[in-house]
Amino acid sequence: MCGRHGSLLDRPVLWPELIAQWELTPEWVNWMNQREGRKCEWCGSSLRSRQLAQAIVETYRNLLGATSTNLAALCECHLFRHLVVAEINAAGSLHPHLSKLPKLSYSEYGGSRSEDLMHLSYPDSSFDLVITSETLEHVPDVKTALSEIRRVLKCNGMHIFSVPIVWNRPVTRQRASVVEGKVVHSLPPSYHMPPANLKNDMLVFYEFGADFIEWCTRSGFDLCLLRDQVNQALTTCITRKTC
């Protein structure tokens, strides 16, 4: 992310209610805690954010011939700065670097520029790159959201993103849906923040399982995964719009 060398700082981030709702094994609790709670001492980037940055850097080193080895440097690279990029909701510690891009379209749900992933306001074929981070699980209809992202991408445009995927579950579990404008809960409501902070977070509609990969390919994307060899919770999706 920042290109600096230092220690990684650990702290647990999951809480008992979420562990119970997601029915996570002790092994998965450990992996998820590392994914979100192991952070760079300099910039505070979690392992999940660092891997998302790594996916962007490696993708555009290959596509553009850029020589940058971290996101901070890539966002100063003239080749990358020519791209038209959409950051839909702040991608955590990536945002301070992405905000330097001259052709960035940044939106924040509920902010002054707010985009609904199921009904994006952007014209067709607008972007070279769309970035989302821990967002799709909070969207009532994720397949519609994937279709909308594909619509606003240029031919061969990329959607690089992270979502929590529990790989030992073959089927995605939908916790809630929207029917005639009202939220209908199939399972007790779940949020990705402790109860004291619920006002700052969004409802979880999906617990993604291994079949989420098929959802992406059926939506018209070529997909590859950047996966950690040890931590099964640590995965970034790199998708390209097929033309």
LINWO-V852960 format. One record per pair of residues at least 6 apart in sequence whose ideal C-beta (glycine too) atoms are under 7 Angstrom apart, sorted by the first residue. I is the first residue (numbers start at 0). J is the second residue. If there is no record, write none. Layout:
I/J  I/J
This chain:
0/39  0/42  0/44  0/48  0/49  0/52  0/69  0/70  0/71  0/92  1/39  1/41  1/42  1/69  1/71  2/68  2/69  2/71  2/72  3/41  5/39  5/40  5/41  6/40  7/37  7/38  7/39  8/38  8/40  9/36  9/37  10/36  11/32  11/36  12/32  12/35  12/36  13/28  13/31  13/32  14/193  16/194  17/189  18/28  20/187  20/189  21/206  23/31  27/165  27/232  30/230  30/231  30/232  31/232  33/46  33/230  34/45  34/46  34/47  34/230  34/232  34/233  35/45  35/47  37/45  37/46  38/44  38/45  39/49  42/92  43/92  44/92  46/233  47/161  47/233  48/91  48/92  48/93  50/225  50/233  50/235  51/90  51/93  51/132  51/159  51/161  51/235  52/70  52/93  53/225  54/159  54/225  54/235  54/237  55/70  55/73  55/159  56/67  56/68  56/69  56/70  56/73  58/157  58/159  58/237  59/65  59/73  59/79  60/67  63/78  63/79  65/73  65/76  65/78  65/79  67/73  67/76  70/93  70/96  71/96  73/79  74/96  74/97  74/99  74/100  80/100  80/101  82/102  82/127  82/128  83/102  83/125  83/126  83/127  84/97  84/100  84/102  84/103  84/126  84/127  84/128  84/130  85/104  85/121  85/126  85/129  85/151  86/94  86/97  86/103  86/105  86/130  87/106  87/114  87/116  87/129  87/131  87/134  88/107  88/108  88/131  88/134  89/107  90/97  90/130  90/132  91/132  97/103  98/105  105/112  106/112  106/113  106/114  107/113  114/120  116/134  116/138  116/144  116/147  117/138  117/140  117/143  117/144  117/147  118/147  119/147  119/151  121/151  123/150  123/151  124/153  125/151  126/151  126/152  126/153  126/156  127/153  127/156  128/156  128/157  128/159  129/148  129/151  129/152  129/158  130/159  130/160  131/160  132/160  132/161  133/161  133/162  135/141  135/144  135/162  136/162  136/163  136/203  136/204  136/205  136/207  137/201  137/202  137/203  137/204  138/144  138/204  139/176  139/177  139/204  141/205  142/214  142/218  145/214  145/215  145/218  146/218  148/158  149/218  149/219  149/220  149/240  152/158  152/240  154/240  154/242  155/239  155/240  155/242  156/240  157/237  157/238  157/239  158/220  158/238  159/235  159/237  160/236  161/235  162/207  163/207  164/207  164/211  164/234  165/206  165/208  166/209  166/231  168/208  168/209  169/208  169/209  169/210  170/208  170/210  171/205  171/206  171/207  171/208  171/210  171/211  172/206  172/208  173/185  173/204  173/205  174/184  174/185  174/186  174/189  174/203  174/204  174/205  174/206  175/182  175/183  175/184  175/185  175/202  175/204  176/183  176/204  182/202  188/202  189/203  190/197  190/200  190/202  190/203  191/200  191/203  192/199  192/200  212/222  215/222  215/236  215/238  216/222  219/240  219/241  220/238  220/239  220/240  220/241  221/238  221/239  221/241  222/236  222/238  223/237  224/234  224/236  225/234  225/235  225/237  226/234  227/233
